[in-house]
Structures are given as C-alpha cells and as structure tokens.
Amino acid sequence: MAPSGIWAIGAKQKRITFKELLERGRSETEARAILSRSTSSLKRQVRQHFLYQMFQKGIFHADLHGSNVMVTADPIDLIDMGLVGILTPTQIEAAKKIVKGVLLKSVRHVREGIDEFLQVEARPPDEQAEMEKEIHSALQADNMSASLNDIATLVLRRAQGEAADTFGRFIKGFS
C-alpha cells in the first residue's frame, strides 16, 4: 500500500498522497522521504533555515508562512522572496543580542540589542527606564513569538526610518 501523509506548516494543511507526489515528478524514494517527515520536524527545519540565513548571511524572509515553504526530499526551501530584509553586520550582532535577551528574559540584552540595531548612542535616563519597563512587560508573554511581536510594537512606536522598518520586518519574519 502506498503511504500518504499530511504536509503541514503553520495554519495551512494540505493532504498529499504518494500518488500525487509521483505525478508531480518525485521519485518513489523522494515521495517516501517527504511523507515520513513530521510537522514538528518541518517547523524546526524552517526555523533553522531562517536563523541560518539571518545570522550567517544577513538576509531574512520577511513574509514567512506555510505557503512560502516548499517541502523537498532533503531540505526545505523558502520561496516567494518578494519581501526580503538585509541586515548589516552590526544589525546581525544586535539581532543576536535581542534573541538572546528574549530567550534569557534579559531586559538589558534586549534594550542594548535594540539600541545597537537602531544605532541609538544614548537615551535620556527617563526614556531608558520607560523603555526597560515596556521590554520587561513584553518578556512576560507566553512565548518567544509573542514577546518579539510586543518588542516590535514597542520599537515601531518609538522609532522611525529605515532601521526601524527593517527591525519590524525582521521581527515579523522571525516570529
């Protein structure tokens, strides 16, 4: 009996059969490999691919969702690169600091990362204290994605310009 499976990433699901994969030009080996992969494995691969591109190459897919992921026999491929962000080396390091700060729930790491990303030299003490209070609140969210979205909202409310726009696209793509 031919295997069948569900190819699913994100909210979109599409049942795909062994026969359909063969009709689309896949070999039997490729079809079996695709159908044997779990959704959690695919999501993990998408995250790893995104992080690799962002932190190693300085580019990121700014419209990442299930329809923009192509499942292949070996790797996954991100497609529809119409919304792509490009990070400078400074922004890459700042993005790493922000992500580390969110993972560690460190207000200081997140604030420093934001300031480095936006190239803010120094903030008045009262503005810095207010920002840190808002970051602390964002870090209390239930998951990393929610924290990052709250941080993006905070930054976009306070900053303008190309760096702020890039920051917003980076967060949207990451979360």
URURKA-V350755 format. One line per field, one symbol per residue. psi: psi as a letter, one per 20 degrees, with the letter a starting at -180 (. if undefined). burial: # if it has 16 or more other C-alpha atoms within 10 Angstrom, else .. A space follows every 50 residues. Layout:
psi: ???
burial: ???
//
This chain:
psi: ppqrrpoppbipqppqrgghgghjjqrhggghggiipqghgggghggggg hggghhijqqojlorhikppprhfrqpprmkhnpqpqrhghghggghggg gghilogggggggghggilpgqqqghggggghghggghiirhrggggggh ggggghhhqraghggggghggghh.
burial: ...######......###..#....#...###.##......##..#..## #..##..#######.##.#.#.#....#.....####...#########. ##..###.##########............##..##.##....#..#### ##..#........###########.
//
